[in-house]
Amino acid sequence: MKNLLKCSLLLLSAAVIGSPANVFARASYGPEWDCASCHDDGRTWASVHSGTGGGGGTPPGTYTGIPTPPLAQLAGTIYPGDSVYPGGSLYYKYALQTRKAGTAVVSYTVAVASQTAGAKWIPAAPAKLTTKLIKGTTPISSLIGAIPADFVGSVKLSLSVYFTDAIGVNKVSISLKPITVVIAPPANFYDVGFGNSVTLDASGISTVGLGANPVYTWTQKPNSLGKLTPGGVLSSTTGKVVTLTTGLKELVDTTGQPGLIGFDNEMVADSTYVYEVKATGNRRTSTGTFTVSCAVQSPGTSRIPIGVNSCYLGGNWTLTSKPSGSTANLTHTADGLAQLRPDVAGNYTLTDNKTSNSTITITNAAAKYSSAGADSCYSCHGPDNQYGKKDMWTPWSETAHATMTQWAIDGGSSAYNETCLKCHAVGFNQSVAAVGNRNFKAVSNELGWKFPTKMQVGNFDGMPVRLQQLSGIQCESCHGPGIHQTSTGNGTVSTGGAPSKSMDVQVCASCHQDGTSYNRVAQWENSPHSEGYNEVSKAEGTNAGCARCHAANGFTYVAKQVNGLIEAGTDAATAQINVGKVNVPTANLGVGPLTCQTCHDPHDNFGDDGRHQLRIVDTVVIGDLANPGTVTLTNLGNSGTCIYCHSSRRLAEQSASGTKQYTKTRSGSISGPHESPVAEVFSGNGATDYTGSNGTITMGNSAHSSVSDCQACHMYQLRDADSRGKALDYVSMNGTYTPVTHALYTDLRNLLGDHTFSVASEYTTGNVTREVQNVATCNQCHKDKKGAGLVTTFDFKGSTAKDYDGNGVVEGVQTETQNLLEKVRLLINQTGIASTKNAAGAFAGFSSTGISSTDPLKTAQQKAAWNWMLINRDGSRGVHNTQFTIRLLQTTWTDLNTKWKADPAATFKAAYPAAVLR
């Protein structure tokens, strides 16, 4: 029992202090003590104090008269915690071993032995500690405090212990040898490039208390995205010094077109390796972390910073020219990911010799960042400039882009920290190679400015003026460095030249996509505005009449013209009509996806932060803008940007050259409204008129038209489950009302709502694909205190639902609408007009063959065809505007049937007596 108790105490000591590297032999001896408690050299009691056996000597393991140990003493070694690096925490960790229970009074001293970098630090020693000790081993730790983020040097730790037993008779003063702890920054390597090797040296890890020969073990850890970065190869998983060879093509999306690659924060995180090294000694372990980033955030513009590694997709690139004095060369030219780190200002020309049908040549202008930041642009792009240029500086200066850094650092965000500056400052770059390009981090190091520890008013004013000028998301953040510099071709750099301009989503993605907090671009990639829009743009974007919606440049041209007229004093409706009479100029045509810059103006918040820098808001004119009969929609708010394009471009009753739109044919088919006439259906416009003895029949609108808008439904963001795991939102999964757990939220956040603009999507897990509907967006309104009336599917059947299609069954709104669409379509067919199908095989329109030659049937057929296409192409199946949709289809059926049969009594209600007229 006695030895069993002794073993238990020793195991406690090992568990607290760390696992011993050696298993100490325990010989039979008198005092209850263990040599390993004090000795770190791995020797056992038996090897030092026992007999050797044989030759008349004492038997091995026999006690030879060691003096009785003191009442209390240090067990093992004093050592610091594992987080001994700048920004970490400094601890005392040690254990006291006693032969009696008692009390220890501990006092500390801490001093900076030497300092090589960072702000001066005078660590405060912990207060005197009084603690109870058990018989055996008692672990003790005391926090000294946080180590400044920039401190580099060494700290001496000292302490003294005064022990008193339970009855206060025996008192022992324990003299403890001070230790010195070296504090060095974690090993971080920035922008090392892809496929290159980096030496990871663990010599800086504290070895206090580890013994003479600690064992070093390397393990890869997840990056900030929670994933193991692929492709890296370590020369060994053991040893103090190892070599990491980073991956190459595995880390970059190689599906794009040949050319310069921009890197967003998610791509940077996904190409950052994290390796943990553990130095294990007799009873404890020291830990260090090494991070190696292959790339840094960049927008991928044609102007590139000096000293930053630029990457190029393609087959086999060659560097055909570079500025005089440059020693830069392309690397990895045959790996599909060539890399260039420009070293002087000027033009670098690269040629891709392995493109399928033609050779691609790229010229990138390398430069330093302007020393005064956006103020350098003021003379040409500010108010009252001498060059007749539009004032871009003033509206930009009022955007969140310009003011974000000052707002946050002055207390606008308590969570703000230096890492935020990688987006919120010009060219923030910690790479040693980038020191000479005048980026924010390089200048802050040069000036000795330190990021404040507390976000409060006055921080920004306390920054050096040069750093204030480089703060915020500025011109060079998007247009590239040195925007007033251009190479003359002979190796010198002159002022002038144009900044890089790009509608590429990567310009915005460089900041607005990090895979964790910001996922706007990932969402956009899953939206119809990405590849789906691109496919339509290929067919329509080069048409001068279509480019206003089908070319990104075309839309921005129109929006700028409209806003220019509004600024000049023209009302919004008149401005749109005037611009709508003019085709988009050739220079503004183009093909490509609808990117961020299409809808949002990076330079202007139009005096309203709530507008989110959207180009068109509040007022939109729908219909053929070049002809009379348009309809002006007002008070649309931010939905104006959506409605401008999601409208039919022609209204049924509008006339062009005396011909009403609903009577027109094209390529053997009835023309019908333009695709996606959401604006018309949502607002209750765009259908043909029906007049009779009682005058015009008014269709009316549902509540959606007055209480909702595009973004309220299509951009509703699902909420994550709360901290207890309780679902805050529900979705419909293949018709089943399903709680949004944290795991489901993680899967769906880039498929529904926000910048996906999708209320429904396909969700695949394993080999199972299900339709998921974001009914949570409906239940912002469709609920009451008891939860009744919740929408569990878009095919919603409310408490006041009726049988509108007359089949004797009350069904959901989408089913009722679809059945009515089918009844109208079949009736049109019966009158002699055949249906046509789209590429997907779905009914989409009608042939012009079979139209009656005489009225009233001819007009009735044409009206019915137009109205059917209007509702069918809206796509919501009654959700956007139930009243308008249902009543229009019922009225259309009645008008066509009575005209076809020449019988005023042949109404929809007469044919379907169970139907309720909406």
Secondary structure, DSSP 4 states (H G I P E B T S, - for coil): -HHHHHHHHHHHHHHHH---SS-----B-SSS--GGGT--S---HHHHHSB--STT-PPBTB---PPPPPSEEE-S--B--S--STTSEEEEEEEEEESS-EEEEEEEEEEEEEEEESS---PPPPPPEEEEE-SEEEEEEEEEEEPPTT-EEEEEEEEEEEEEETTS--EEEEE---EEEEE---EEE----SS-EEEEEGGGS--TTS-SSPEEEEEEE--TTSSPPSS-EES-SBSSEEEEE--SGGGS--SS-SEEPPB-HHHHHHTEEEEEEEEE-SS-EEEEEEEEES---B---SEEETTS-EEEESS-EEEEE--TT-----BSTTTTEEEE---SSEEEEEEETT-SSS-EEEEEEEEPPPTTGGGGGHHHHSTT-TT-----HHHHHTSHHHHHHHHIIIII-TT--GGGHHHHBTT----GGGGGGT-HHHHHHHHT----SS--TTTTTTS-HHHHHTBSS-HHHHH-S-TTEEE-SSS-EEE--PPP----HHHHHHHHB-SSS-BHHHHHHTSIIIIIHHHHHHHHTT-TTTHHHHSHHHHHHHHHHHHHHHHTT--HHHHHHHHHTSPPPGGG-------HHHHB-TT--TT-GGGTTBSS-S-EEES-TTSS--EEE---TTHHHHHHHSS-SS-TT-EETTEEGGG-EETTEE--SPS--HHHHHHT-SSPP-EETTEEPP----THHHH--HHHHHTPPPPPP-TT---S-EEEETTEEEE--HHHHHHHTTTSSGGG--SEEEEEETTEEEEEE-GGGGGGTS--TT-TT--SSSS---TT----SSSS----HHHHHHHHHHHHHHHHHHTT--EEE-TTS-EEEEBSTT--SSTTHHHHHHHHHHHHHHHHHH-STTSS-HHHHHHHHHHHHHHHHHHHHT-TT--HHHH-TTPPP-
